[in-house]
């Protein structure tokens, strides 16, 4: 079987030229600020390095990475994209994109990670994914993330401008790695509109007017509130460290946050913002 070449084609007619040009400019600026170059992993050596990098990030043995060389090669061969960046020959960021159902015009980010969060490498990686997706006819990108990991929530919702559209309980089942630990793998689905991601800046609930839930979070502080525009829910500052130090406390956080977010999503609310203080903002657009 012969598969068509994977070289990017011209932006399709459904993507305005100005949108693509803006995406390319944003990606170039992000890469320059981070001091990196984002590439496609197209040979065995690059793919093998990406696989080792992912094993390091998720703290698994190199022979048991989240995605092995065979899977990465297959994804790329099928028309997906494995992006990466290296520094001194060592991979410092990587991601994998696949296409969703054709009618959706969406791509799915299977995995994405950067070795450090203080250089803007992750943002540059995501912008490179965006350009690739636009060039291949996609209009949106989706992925899942752990609702308890505050730094990911802030990056996805506050920096990129994605929205979380659904809550899945224990989505992956048990994952034996150094990040998820023994916790259940609840996930939010993030959806990022590629033609116009506009981040929403929020600062947390105004306790002067918000109706604060009488219950307390595992740290004894309020973590759930509602005002006239929707819900608020707070998550811990560093759940990954908490999992290593106190498994029971991490499980309590999971149950508490699930108890707020799951009913809100089931009722049609969407997470559209996340504050630096750790609060999700959930709103609902009324259907006409």
C-alpha positions as CSV (number, residue, x, y, z in Angstrom):
1,X,0.0,0.0,0.0
2,X,1.3,3.4,-0.9
3,X,0.4,6.3,1.4
4,X,0.4,9.9,0.0
5,X,3.3,12.1,0.9
6,X,3.2,14.0,4.2
7,X,4.5,17.3,3.0
8,X,2.3,20.2,4.1
9,X,0.0,21.4,1.4
10,X,-1.2,25.0,0.8
11,X,-3.7,26.2,3.3
12,X,-7.2,25.0,2.3
13,X,-9.8,27.5,1.1
14,X,-11.7,27.2,4.4
15,X,-8.8,28.8,6.3
16,X,-8.5,32.5,5.5
17,X,-5.1,33.6,4.4
18,X,-4.9,36.2,7.2
19,X,-5.6,33.5,9.8
20,X,-2.8,31.3,8.6
21,X,-0.4,34.2,8.3
22,X,-1.2,35.2,11.8
23,X,-0.7,31.7,13.1
24,X,2.7,31.5,11.4
25,X,3.8,34.8,12.9
26,X,2.7,33.8,16.4
27,X,4.5,30.5,16.1
28,X,7.7,32.1,14.8
29,X,7.7,34.7,17.7
30,X,7.0,32.0,20.2
31,X,9.9,29.9,19.0
32,X,12.2,32.9,19.0
33,X,11.3,33.9,22.5
34,X,11.8,30.3,23.7
35,X,15.1,30.0,21.8
36,X,14.0,26.8,20.0
37,X,13.2,25.4,16.6
38,X,10.3,23.0,16.3
39,X,10.7,20.2,13.8
40,X,8.9,17.1,12.5
41,X,10.4,13.8,13.7
42,X,10.7,12.1,10.3
43,X,13.5,9.6,10.8
44,X,14.0,6.7,13.2
45,X,16.7,8.5,15.3
46,X,14.4,11.5,15.9
47,X,11.4,9.3,16.8
48,X,13.5,7.2,19.1
49,X,14.7,10.3,20.9
50,X,11.2,11.5,21.3
51,X,10.1,8.2,22.8
52,X,13.0,8.4,25.4
53,X,12.0,12.0,26.2
54,X,8.4,11.0,26.9
55,X,9.5,8.2,29.2
56,X,11.5,10.8,31.1
57,X,8.7,13.2,31.5
58,X,6.2,10.5,32.6
59,X,8.8,8.9,34.8
60,X,8.6,5.4,33.2
61,X,11.4,3.0,32.2
62,X,12.8,3.8,28.8
63,X,11.6,0.3,27.6
64,X,8.0,1.2,28.7
65,X,7.5,4.8,27.4
66,X,4.0,6.3,27.1
67,X,4.4,6.0,23.3
68,X,7.0,3.6,21.8
69,X,8.9,4.1,18.7
70,X,6.6,1.7,16.8
71,X,3.5,3.7,17.7
72,X,5.1,7.1,16.9
73,X,6.3,5.8,13.5
74,X,2.9,4.4,12.8
75,X,1.2,7.7,13.7
76,X,3.5,9.7,11.4
77,X,3.2,7.2,8.6
78,X,-0.6,7.4,8.8
79,X,-0.5,11.2,8.2
80,X,-0.2,12.5,11.7
81,X,2.6,14.7,13.0
82,X,5.3,14.1,15.6
83,X,6.8,17.5,16.5
84,X,9.8,18.0,18.7
85,X,12.5,20.4,19.7
86,X,16.0,19.6,20.9
87,X,18.8,21.5,22.7
88,X,22.3,20.2,22.4
89,X,21.1,17.1,20.8
90,X,18.6,16.3,23.7
91,X,14.9,16.5,23.1
92,X,13.3,19.2,25.3
93,X,9.7,19.1,24.0
94,X,7.5,16.8,21.9
95,X,4.0,16.2,20.8
96,X,1.8,13.9,18.6
97,X,-1.1,14.9,16.4
98,X,-3.7,12.7,14.8
99,X,-6.8,13.5,12.8
100,X,-10.2,13.0,14.2
101,X,-13.3,12.0,12.1
102,X,-13.1,13.7,8.7
103,X,-16.4,15.6,9.1
104,X,-15.1,17.2,12.4
105,X,-12.2,19.0,10.6
106,X,-10.4,18.5,13.9
107,X,-7.0,17.1,15.0
108,X,-6.4,15.3,18.3
109,X,-3.2,16.0,20.3
110,X,-2.5,12.6,21.8
111,X,0.4,13.8,23.9
112,X,2.5,16.9,24.4
113,X,5.2,17.8,26.9
114,X,8.1,20.2,27.5
115,X,11.0,19.6,29.8
116,X,10.7,23.0,31.4
117,X,7.7,25.4,31.8
118,X,9.7,28.6,32.3
119,X,11.0,29.2,28.8
120,X,7.8,29.2,26.7
121,X,8.8,26.0,24.9
122,X,5.4,24.4,25.5
123,X,3.7,27.4,24.0
124,X,6.0,27.4,21.0
125,X,5.3,23.7,20.5
126,X,1.5,24.2,20.6
127,X,1.8,27.1,18.1
128,X,3.7,24.8,15.7
129,X,1.0,22.2,16.0
130,X,-1.5,24.9,15.2
131,X,0.2,25.9,12.0
132,X,0.6,22.3,10.9
133,X,-3.1,21.6,11.6
134,X,-4.3,24.7,9.7
135,X,-2.1,23.7,6.8
136,X,-3.7,20.3,6.7
137,X,-7.3,21.5,6.8
138,X,-8.2,21.4,10.5
139,X,-10.2,24.1,12.2
140,X,-9.9,22.9,15.8
141,X,-7.7,20.8,18.1
142,X,-8.7,18.7,21.0
143,X,-6.9,16.9,23.8
144,X,-7.5,15.7,27.3
145,X,-5.9,16.9,30.6
146,X,-6.1,16.1,34.3
147,X,-8.5,18.7,35.9
148,X,-6.4,18.6,39.1
149,X,-3.1,19.7,37.4
150,X,-3.4,23.5,37.8
151,X,-0.4,24.4,35.6
152,X,-1.9,22.5,32.7
153,X,-5.4,24.0,33.2
154,X,-3.9,27.5,33.2
155,X,-1.9,26.9,30.1
156,X,-4.8,25.3,28.2
157,X,-7.6,27.7,29.2
158,X,-5.8,31.0,30.2
159,X,-2.9,31.0,27.8
160,X,-4.0,29.2,24.7
161,X,-7.7,30.1,24.9
162,X,-9.1,26.5,24.7
163,X,-12.3,25.6,26.5
164,X,-13.0,22.4,28.5
165,X,-16.2,20.9,27.1
166,X,-16.6,17.6,29.0
167,X,-15.6,15.7,32.1
168,X,-14.7,12.0,31.9
169,X,-14.4,9.9,35.0
170,X,-11.3,7.6,35.2
171,X,-10.9,8.0,31.4
172,X,-7.7,5.9,30.9
173,X,-8.1,3.6,33.9
174,X,-4.9,2.9,36.0
175,X,-1.7,4.4,34.5
176,X,1.5,3.1,36.0
177,X,3.8,6.1,35.8
178,X,5.4,8.7,38.1
179,X,2.9,11.4,37.2
180,X,-0.5,9.8,37.7
181,X,0.6,7.6,40.6
182,X,-2.3,5.6,42.0
183,X,-4.9,8.3,41.3
184,X,-7.9,7.8,39.1
185,X,-7.4,9.3,35.6
186,X,-10.3,11.7,35.4
187,X,-9.9,14.0,32.4
188,X,-11.3,17.2,30.9
189,X,-11.6,17.5,27.1
190,X,-10.0,20.7,25.8
191,X,-11.2,22.1,22.5
192,X,-9.1,24.8,20.8
193,X,-10.5,26.8,17.9
194,X,-7.5,27.3,15.6
195,X,-8.8,30.3,13.7
196,X,-9.4,32.5,16.7
197,X,-8.2,31.4,20.2
198,X,-8.9,34.3,22.5
199,X,-7.9,33.6,26.1
200,X,-10.3,34.7,28.8
201,X,-8.6,36.4,31.8
202,X,-10.3,35.6,35.2
203,X,-9.1,36.3,38.7
204,X,-11.4,33.9,40.8
205,X,-14.8,34.4,42.4
206,X,-15.8,37.7,44.0
207,X,-16.7,36.5,47.5
208,X,-18.7,39.6,48.1
209,X,-21.3,38.5,45.7
210,X,-20.7,34.8,45.0
211,X,-22.6,32.1,46.8
212,X,-19.9,30.0,48.4
213,X,-20.5,26.3,48.9
214,X,-20.6,25.4,52.6
215,X,-18.2,22.5,52.1
216,X,-14.5,22.8,52.3
217,X,-11.7,21.4,50.1
218,X,-9.2,18.9,51.6
219,X,-7.0,21.9,52.6
220,X,-9.9,23.3,54.7
221,X,-10.6,26.3,52.4
222,X,-13.6,27.1,50.2
223,X,-13.3,25.5,46.7
224,X,-16.8,25.8,45.2
225,X,-18.9,28.9,44.5
226,X,-21.6,30.1,42.2
227,X,-22.6,33.6,41.0
228,X,-25.1,34.9,38.4
229,X,-22.8,33.8,35.5
230,X,-21.9,30.3,36.5
231,X,-19.7,28.1,38.7
232,X,-16.3,28.4,40.2
233,X,-14.1,25.4,41.3
234,X,-10.7,25.5,42.9
235,X,-8.0,22.8,42.5
236,X,-4.7,22.2,44.4
237,X,-1.6,24.1,43.5
238,X,0.5,21.0,42.9
239,X,-1.4,17.7,42.8
240,X,1.6,15.8,41.3
241,X,3.7,16.5,44.5
242,X,0.7,15.7,46.7
243,X,0.4,12.3,45.0
244,X,4.0,11.5,46.0
245,X,3.7,12.8,49.5
246,X,0.1,11.8,50.5
247,X,-1.9,9.4,48.4
248,X,-5.0,9.7,50.5
249,X,-5.0,13.5,50.3
250,X,-4.7,13.3,46.6
251,X,-7.7,11.0,46.4
252,X,-9.7,13.4,48.6
253,X,-8.9,16.2,46.1
254,X,-10.1,14.0,43.2
255,X,-13.4,13.2,44.9
256,X,-14.0,16.8,45.9
257,X,-13.3,18.4,42.5
258,X,-15.2,15.6,40.7
259,X,-18.2,16.3,42.9
260,X,-18.3,19.9,41.6
261,X,-17.2,19.7,38.0
262,X,-19.0,16.5,36.9
263,X,-22.5,17.8,37.7
264,X,-21.7,21.2,36.2
265,X,-20.5,19.7,32.9
266,X,-23.5,17.3,32.9
267,X,-25.8,20.4,33.2
268,X,-24.3,21.9,30.1
269,X,-21.6,24.2,31.6
270,X,-18.2,24.7,30.0
271,X,-14.9,25.6,31.6
272,X,-13.9,28.8,29.8
273,X,-11.3,30.3,32.1
274,X,-8.8,29.5,34.8
275,X,-7.2,31.9,37.3
276,X,-3.7,32.0,38.6
277,X,-5.1,31.3,42.0
278,X,-6.4,27.9,40.8
279,X,-10.1,28.5,40.1
280,X,-11.9,27.1,37.1
281,X,-14.6,29.4,35.6
282,X,-17.6,27.5,34.3
283,X,-20.2,29.2,32.2
284,X,-23.1,28.1,30.0
285,X,-24.2,29.5,26.6
286,X,-28.0,29.3,26.5
287,X,-29.3,27.8,23.3
288,X,-31.9,29.8,21.3
